[in-house]
C-alpha cells in the first residue's frame, strides 16, 4: 500500500562535460529500461492503491492479475519516451560544499511523492569537480591526477528518489545496472552465477534433493515458531525505544527544537579488501555486515550516553536535583537492530522486473557500554557476530516479507502502520548492507565515481545506516531523526573510530 517514504540515491559522475537530462533520457531509452523494468513507467492506481497502472493515463491498465504480463502489455501500449521528462529534471548544482547537498537529500527524504503521478524522479546538475561534496576529496584528487587537468574538471550529480512501492534499494541497484554501459557484462555475470548454482543442485541425486526439500520444510516450520517466539521476547523485554528512554523528559523539548527533519551524512569508509581482511583476522565466519553492525552499535551506544548526560543536566537545571544523586536512565546491556535481507540474493535474474523482494530480521546485540572499556574491539565484534548468526539463519526475513505483504494489502492503513512499528521491536537502528558493482561503471561513457544510498526511516526507527560497496570501496550513509542524532557527521565519526580500532587490532593479529 502506498506510503509517504522515499529512498534517495546520490550518484556522481566525473570527467568531461556535464550530463543533461536529455542525455540521461537518451541513455535510458537506449538501454531498453522501459521493456526490462516496466514498473519504472507505472504509478499507483487512483482507484485502488493496491495496484499499479501505466503511464499515460489513457493507456493505463489496472494491474490486478499477473504483474509481469500486465506490465509488459501496459508498457507496450504507452509511450515511455513521451512521459520520461516528467521524471527527469535539470537543476542548479549545489554551491556550498556538502551543506547544500545535505539539505537537498533531507528534503527528498521527507517530502512525499504523489504516487498517483509517479513512483520515482531524478534531479541532475553539473558543476566544478568536487564542489558538491558527493565525491570525496581523495577521489577528486585521484581524478585530477589521472586527467592531468584541474580547470576542465566537471562532475554531474544525479539525485535519484523512489518510493518503496517501486522497489527495494537492493533491487534498484540491480535494475539500474541495466542502465550502465557495462550492462551486458553484468548480465552475463548474473547468468553465470545462476548457472553455477543450478549445476551444483543438479549434482545431487533425486533422493538427495528430496531429503534437502524435507530439511527445508522442517527448517521453515520449526524455525518459524522459534522466530515468532524470539520476536515476542524482544517486544516484551524492550517496551521503549532506547533513544526515547535515554532522553526521558528532555525528549519532548528536543523534538520541538529539532522538528521533523533528518540528520544526513555520508563518507567513504575503507577499501573493501581491507574490511575483508579485518573480518578474516577476527574470525573465519565474520562477515562485512558483522563488522559494520559492531561499529554502528558502538556509535549508537556513544550517542545514547551523550543523551543521558544531557538529560541529566537538563533535569538538574529544571529541578535543582544533582546528577550525582540519581541516574536519569541507566544504560542498557543491549540494543535491538534491524537488518534488511534481500530474498533473491541481491540480484534480479534475466526476465524479472523490479519489485519489493526485501525481508528483515531483528537481533539483540551487546551495547558496548557494558563491555570493559579495555576490552579489544575484536571481542565486541565477536559478540555481535554471535548475536546475529542464529537469527540470520532463521526464516525471520521470509516471515517478515509475507507479513508485510498481507498487512499492506488487506489491513487498514492505521493498523498496518502499528504492526510495522511493532515489528521493529523498538530497535535503535536499521543497518542495510548493499553490494554494488565490483568495478567502476559508466553511464553514457561517463564514469560513476561515487554512489551513496540513504535509508528511508521505517515507522518507529529513529536511525538508519546503509553500508554499501562500490568499485572496491565501502561507503557509509546515515539518515536519522534530528532529535535522536543531532550531529550526523559526529555519529559517522564514531562509527569510523570503532572501525579504526578493529583495523589496528587485526594488523597486530596478522603479524
C-alpha positions in Angstrom: 0.0 0.0 0.0 1.2 3.5 -0.8 3.0 5.3 1.9 5.0 8.6 2.0 8.6 7.5 2.5 11.1 7.7 -0.2 14.6 6.4 -0.7 17.3 8.7 -2.1 20.4 7.6 -4.0 23.1 10.1 -4.9 25.3 9.1 -7.8 28.1 11.3 -9.0 29.9 11.1 -12.3 33.1 12.9 -13.0 35.1 13.8 -16.1 34.3 15.5 -19.4 31.2 17.7 -19.9 28.3 17.6 -17.5 25.3 15.4 -18.2 22.0 17.0 -19.1 18.5 15.5 -18.6 18.2 14.9 -22.4 21.3 12.7 -22.3 20.0 10.7 -19.4 16.7 10.2 -21.2 18.5 9.0 -24.3 20.7 6.6 -22.3 17.5 5.3 -20.5 15.7 4.5 -23.8 18.8 3.2 -25.5 19.3 0.7 -22.6 15.8 -0.6 -23.0 14.8 0.2 -19.5 11.0 0.5 -20.2 10.9 -3.0 -21.6 13.2 -4.6 -19.0 11.6 -2.9 -16.0 8.1 -1.6 -16.8 7.3 -0.7 -13.3 9.5 2.4 -13.7 6.8 3.6 -16.0 3.9 2.9 -13.7 2.1 4.6 -10.9 -0.3 3.7 -8.1 -3.8 3.3 -9.2 -6.1 6.2 -8.1 -9.0 3.7 -7.8 -7.2 1.1 -5.7 -3.8 1.8 -4.1 -3.0 -2.0 -4.0 -2.5 -2.0 -7.8 -0.4 -0.2 -10.4 -1.4 1.4 -13.7 0.7 2.5 -16.5 1.5 5.9 -18.0 0.0 7.8 -19.7 -3.4 7.7 -18.0 -5.4 6.9 -21.2 -3.3 3.8 -21.8 -3.4 2.7 -18.1 -4.2 -0.9 -17.2 -5.2 -1.8 -13.6 -2.7 -4.5 -12.6 -5.0 -6.9 -10.9 -3.6 -10.1 -12.4 -0.1 -11.2 -13.4 2.2 -8.3 -12.6 4.8 -9.1 -15.2 2.4 -9.8 -18.1 0.3 -6.7 -17.3 3.5 -4.6 -17.0 4.8 -5.7 -20.4 1.4 -5.1 -22.0 0.9 -1.7 -20.4 4.5 -0.6 -21.3 4.0 -1.7 -24.9 0.8 0.4 -25.4 2.1 3.5 -23.6 4.9 5.8 -24.8 7.7 5.8 -22.2 9.8 8.4 -24.0 6.9 10.9 -24.0 6.4 10.8 -20.3 10.1 10.3 -19.2 10.7 14.0 -18.9 8.2 14.1 -16.0 10.7 12.0 -14.0 13.9 13.7 -15.1 14.7 17.3 -14.1 17.7 19.6 -14.7 18.5 21.7 -11.6 21.1 24.1 -10.2 24.3 22.4 -8.9 24.9 22.6 -5.1 27.0 25.7 -4.3 28.0 25.1 -0.7 30.3 22.0 -0.1 28.2 19.2 1.4 25.8 21.7 3.1 23.6 22.3 0.1 23.6 18.7 -0.9 22.7 17.6 2.6 19.7 19.9 2.6 18.6 18.6 -0.8 18.8 14.9 0.3 16.9 15.8 3.5 14.1 17.4 1.5 13.9 14.4 -0.9 13.7 12.0 2.1 10.9 14.0 3.9 8.7 15.4 1.1 6.1 12.9 -0.1 5.8 11.8 -3.7 2.4 11.9 -5.4 2.2 8.2 -6.1 -0.7 8.6 -8.5 1.6 10.7 -10.7 4.9 8.8 -10.5 7.0 6.5 -8.3 10.4 8.0 -8.9 12.3 11.0 -10.1 15.9 12.1 -10.7 17.4 15.6 -10.4 20.5 16.3 -12.5 23.0 19.1 -12.1 26.6 19.7 -13.2 29.4 21.9 -11.8 33.0 22.0 -10.8 34.6 18.7 -9.9 34.3 18.2 -6.1 32.1 21.2 -5.5 29.0 19.4 -4.2 30.8 17.1 -1.7 29.2 13.9 -3.2 32.7 12.8 -4.3 35.3 12.5 -1.5 38.3 14.8 -1.6 40.6 11.8 -2.0 38.6 10.6 -5.1 38.7 14.2 -6.5 42.4 14.3 -6.1 42.8 11.0 -7.8 40.6 12.0 -10.7 42.6 15.2 -11.2 45.8 13.2 -11.1 44.5 10.8 -13.8 43.2 13.6 -16.0 46.2 15.9 -15.5 43.9 19.0 -15.6 42.1 20.9 -12.9 40.3 23.6 -14.8 38.3 21.4 -17.0 37.1 19.0 -14.2 33.4 18.6 -14.2 31.0 16.5 -12.1 27.4 15.6 -12.7 25.2 14.9 -9.7 22.2 12.6 -10.1 19.8 12.6 -7.1 17.5 9.6 -7.6 14.5 9.3 -5.4 12.0 6.5 -5.4 9.1 5.2 -3.3 9.3 1.8 -1.7 6.4 0.6 -3.7 8.6 0.8 -6.8 11.3 -1.5 -5.4 13.6 -2.1 -2.5 17.0 -0.5 -2.6 19.0 -3.6 -3.5 16.6 -4.4 -6.4 17.0 -0.8 -7.6 20.8 -1.1 -7.7 20.5 -4.3 -9.7 17.9 -2.8 -12.0 20.0 0.4 -12.6 22.8 -2.0 -13.7 20.8 -2.3 -17.0 21.4 1.5 -17.5 25.2 1.5 -17.4 27.5 0.9 -20.3 28.7 -2.4 -18.8 25.1 -3.8 -18.6 25.8 -6.7 -20.9 28.8 -7.7 -18.9 26.9 -7.5 -15.6 24.0 -9.6 -17.0 26.5 -12.3 -18.2 28.0 -12.4 -14.7 24.5 -12.9 -13.2 23.7 -15.6 -15.7 27.0 -17.4 -14.9 26.3 -17.3 -11.2 22.7 -18.7 -11.6 24.1 -21.4 -13.9 26.7 -22.3 -11.3 24.1 -22.6 -8.6 21.8 -24.8 -10.8 24.7 -27.0 -11.8 25.6 -27.6 -8.2 22.0 -28.6 -7.5 21.9 -31.0 -10.4 24.8 -32.9 -9.0 22.5 -34.2 -6.3 20.5 -37.4 -6.8 16.7 -37.4 -6.7 16.8 -38.9 -3.1 19.3 -36.2 -2.0 17.1 -33.4 -3.5 14.1 -34.9 -1.8 15.9 -35.0 1.6 17.0 -31.5 1.1 13.5 -30.4 0.4 12.3 -32.1 3.6 15.0 -30.5 5.6 14.0 -27.1 4.3 10.4 -27.8 5.2 11.3 -28.8 8.7 13.7 -25.8 9.0 10.9 -23.4 7.9 8.2 -24.9 10.3 10.4 -25.2 13.4 12.3 -22.0 12.6 9.1 -20.0 12.1 8.0 -21.0 15.6 11.4 -20.1 17.0 11.4 -16.8 15.2 8.0 -15.8 16.4 8.9 -16.7 20.0 12.1 -14.6 19.7 10.3 -11.6 18.2 7.7 -11.8 21.1 10.6 -11.9 23.6 12.2 -8.8 22.0 8.9 -7.0 22.1 8.2 -8.0 25.7 11.7 -7.0 27.0 12.0 -3.8 25.0 9.0 -1.7 26.0 10.6 1.6 24.8 13.0 2.7 22.1 16.4 3.3 23.8 16.7 6.8 22.3 13.4 7.8 23.9 14.4 6.2 27.1 17.8 7.8 27.3 16.3 11.3 26.7 13.5 10.8 29.1 11.6 14.0 29.9 14.0 16.0 27.7 12.7 14.3 24.6 9.7 16.4 24.1 11.7 19.6 24.2 14.3 18.2 21.8 11.6 17.1 19.4 10.1 20.6 19.3 13.5 22.2 18.7 14.6 19.7 16.0 11.2 19.4 14.3 10.7 16.6 11.8 13.9 17.0 9.9 16.6 14.5 9.2 20.3 14.3 10.1 22.2 13.3 7.0 25.8 12.3 6.5 27.9 10.1 4.2 31.5 9.1 3.6 33.9 6.6 2.0 34.8 4.4 5.0 37.5 1.9 3.8 38.8 -0.2 0.9 36.7 -3.4 0.6 39.8 -5.6 0.7 40.8 -4.1 4.0 37.4 -4.8 5.5 37.5 -8.4 4.3 41.0 -8.8 5.8 39.7 -7.5 9.2 36.8 -9.9 9.1 39.2 -12.9 8.3 41.6 -11.8 11.1 38.9 -11.8 13.7 37.2 -15.0 12.8 36.6 -17.3 9.8 32.8 -16.7 9.7 32.8 -12.9 10.3 31.2 -11.0 7.5 31.4 -7.4 6.3 27.9 -6.9 7.7 29.1 -8.1 11.1 32.0 -5.6 11.1 29.8 -2.6 10.5 26.9 -3.7 12.7 29.5 -3.8 15.5 30.8 -0.3 14.5 27.3 1.2 14.2 26.2 -0.3 17.6 29.3 1.3 19.2 28.2 4.7 17.7 24.7 4.2 18.9 26.0 3.5 22.4 28.1 6.7 22.4 25.1 8.7 21.2 22.9 7.3 23.9 25.5 8.0 26.6 25.6 11.6 25.4 21.8 11.9 25.6 21.8 10.5 29.1 24.3 13.1 30.2 22.3 15.9 28.5 19.0 14.7 30.0 20.6 14.6 33.5 21.9 18.2 33.1 18.5 19.4 31.9 16.8 17.6 34.8 19.2 19.2 37.3 18.6 22.6 35.8 14.8 22.3 36.0 14.5 20.6 39.4 17.7 21.5 41.2 18.4 17.8 41.8 22.0 16.9 41.5 23.1 14.4 38.8 25.2 12.5 41.4 22.2 11.5 43.4 20.2 9.9 40.7 20.8 8.4 37.3 18.1 9.5 34.9 18.1 6.3 32.9 20.8 3.7 33.4 22.5 2.3 30.3 21.1 -1.0 28.9 23.2 -4.1 28.3 22.0 -4.5 24.8 20.2 -2.8 21.9 18.0 -4.2 19.1 19.0 -3.7 15.5 17.0 -4.3 12.3 18.9 -5.9 9.4 17.2 -6.0 5.9 17.7 -9.1 3.8 17.2 -9.3 0.0 15.3 -12.6 -0.6 16.8 -13.1 -4.1 20.4 -12.9 -3.1 20.9 -9.3 -4.2 20.3 -9.9 -7.9 17.4 -9.7 -10.4 17.6 -12.6 -12.8 17.1 -12.1 -16.6 13.4 -11.8 -17.3 12.4 -10.5 -13.9 11.4 -6.9 -13.3 11.9 -4.8 -10.2 9.7 -5.0 -7.1 10.0 -5.4 -3.3 11.9 -8.6 -2.5 13.1 -7.5 0.9 12.6 -9.1 4.3 14.3 -8.2 7.6 15.1 -9.6 11.0 15.6 -8.0 14.4 18.5 -9.1 16.5 19.7 -8.1 20.0 23.4 -7.1 20.1 25.5 -6.2 23.1 25.7 -2.5 23.9 29.3 -1.5 24.3 28.8 0.3 27.5 28.5 -3.0 29.4 31.8 -4.3 28.0 35.0 -3.5 29.8 36.4 -0.3 28.3 39.8 -2.0 28.0 38.3 -5.0 26.0 39.5 -5.2 22.4 37.2 -4.1 19.7 37.6 -7.5 18.1 36.0 -9.1 21.2 33.0 -6.8 20.8 32.8 -7.8 17.1 32.8 -11.5 18.0 29.9 -10.8 20.5 27.9 -9.1 17.8 28.6 -11.9 15.3 27.3 -14.5 17.8 24.1 -12.5 18.3 23.5 -12.1 14.6 24.4 -15.6 13.4 21.4 -17.6 14.8 18.8 -15.1 13.7 20.4 -14.6 10.3 19.9 -18.3 9.5 16.3 -18.4 10.6 13.1 -17.9 8.4 12.6 -14.5 10.0 13.3 -12.5 6.8 10.8 -14.6 4.8 8.1 -14.3 7.6 8.6 -10.5 7.7 8.2 -10.2 3.9 5.0 -12.3 3.9 3.6 -10.4 6.9 4.3 -7.1 5.3 2.6 -8.1 2.1 -0.6 -9.3 3.9 -0.7 -6.2 6.2 -0.2 -3.8 3.3 -2.8 -5.4 1.0 -5.5 -6.4 3.4 -5.4 -4.4 6.7 -6.5 -0.8 7.3 -3.6 1.6 6.9 -3.6 2.7 10.5 -3.4 -0.9 11.8 -0.7 -1.8 9.2 1.4 1.1 10.5 1.0 -0.1 14.1 2.1 -3.6 13.1 5.1 -2.3 11.2 6.1 -0.2 14.2 5.8 -3.2 16.5 7.7 -5.4 14.1 10.8 -3.3 14.8 10.8 -4.4 18.4 11.8 -0.8 19.4 15.1 -1.2 17.6 17.6 1.6 17.9 18.9 1.4 14.3 18.4 -0.3 10.9 21.6 -1.4 9.1 21.3 -2.2 5.5 24.2 -3.8 3.5 24.0 -3.1 -0.2 26.6 -4.7 -2.5 27.3 -2.5 -5.6 29.3 -3.3 -8.7 32.9 -4.6 -8.2 34.3 -2.4 -11.0 33.7 1.3 -11.8 30.8 1.6 -14.3 29.9 4.3 -16.8 26.7 5.9 -18.0 26.8 7.4 -21.5 30.7 7.0 -21.3 30.9 9.0 -18.1 32.5 7.2 -15.1 30.4 6.8 -11.9 32.8 7.9 -9.2 30.6 7.5 -6.1 27.2 6.1 -5.2 25.5 6.5 -1.9 22.1 5.2 -0.8 20.0 6.7 2.0 17.6 4.6 4.0 14.1 5.8 4.5 13.2 5.5 8.1 10.6 2.9 8.8 7.9 3.7 11.4 9.4 3.8 14.9 13.0 3.7 13.8 15.0 6.8 14.6 18.2 5.9 12.8 19.2 4.1 9.5 22.6 3.3 8.2 23.5 2.0 4.7 26.8 0.2 4.2 27.5 -0.1 0.5 30.4 -1.3 -1.6 31.2 0.0 -5.0 34.4 -0.3 -7.1 36.4 -1.7 -4.2 35.4 1.0 -1.7 33.0 0.6 1.3 30.9 3.7 2.0 28.6 4.7 4.8 25.5 6.8 4.8 23.3 7.9 7.7 19.7 9.0 7.9 18.4 9.8 11.4 15.8 11.9 13.2 17.4 15.1 14.3 16.3 14.7 17.9 17.9 11.3 18.0 21.2 12.2 16.2 21.7 15.9 16.3 25.2 15.8 14.6 25.3 13.3 11.8 28.9 13.8 10.9 29.9 13.2 14.6 27.9 10.0 14.6 29.6 8.7 11.5 32.9 9.7 13.1 32.1 7.4 16.0 31.5 4.5 13.5 34.9 5.1 12.0 36.5 5.3 15.4 35.4 1.7 16.1 36.5 0.6 12.7 40.0 2.1 13.2 40.3 0.2 16.4 39.3 -3.0 14.7 41.8 -2.2 11.9 44.7 -1.7 14.3 43.9 -4.9 16.3 43.6 -7.0 13.1 47.0 -5.8 11.9 48.5 -6.9 15.2 46.8 -10.3 14.9 48.3 -10.8 11.4 51.9 -10.0 12.4 
